[in-house]
Amino acid sequence: MECGVRQGGLTSPRLFNLYVDALVRELSGMCVGCHIGKVCVNNISYADDMVLLAPSVSALRALLGVCEGFAVSHGLLYNAKKSQFMVFKAGSKCPNVVPPIKLYDEPLERVYKFKYLGHIVTDSLKDDEDIDRERRALSVRANILWTNYTKKAYSALRVQYNNAFRALLRLPRFCSASAMFALAGVDSFEAIMRKKCASLLHRVRGSCHSVLKEIADSGDCPLIGHMLSRTKSVLEIRY
């Protein structure tokens, strides 16, 4: 083919996914990169947005080499200027000097945060910046589970949600939030977050996806532990 899929077309994402499926299979079959239990998770892809995950520079270079080879053989071209890399911290430790990581012999820029599919990811894996973005936008969708944040950032989001609800009901700014939700017959911010955690936990445990099954079966997974702690009060109330 001498042309790509139509931009904005309804079938374009599915067609492109079929086109790059061989690359995803090749990367996953290398068993080089990060692992969750016995499952290799070295790439996360959504249409033409791809993230490579590796525990070392050499492993990342190997994954990039496969991508470059696939692009050459399939008439694709990666944009090195739009490609970046991030080094995640281990607690408070992070190397200051990292060997160059190149794509088409062009060094990639090192970043300390980036937005992937609408979510801000930082090298510290803290969600404070993403919470603040949600607060400023007044867009509490409650479909993102934060697991590592400060009490201040979480409280600011809760207060903003309560104030927005007061504005919708035309109530005084400093009226009781619990009474407001009770009179309106709707869930409070905390109730929504607990229910979303319970819903996500149920879907993760019931999924047949290999990565999600590995997470659900892990006894020391911090994500599962966080969801269980948030849903505990719901179970106690129902009991």
Secondary structure, DSSP 8 states (H G I E B T S, - for coil): --S---TT-TTHHHHHHHHHHHHHHHHHHT--S-EETTEE--EEEETTEEEE--SSHHHHHHHHHHHHHHHHHTT----GGG-EE----BTTB--S-----EETTEE-EE-SEEEETTEEEETT---HHHHHHHHHHT-----S---S--HHHHHHHHHHHHHHHHHHHT--TTS-HHHHHHHHT---HHHHHHHHHHHHHHHHHH---HHHHHHHH-TT-HHHHHHHHHHHHHHHHH-
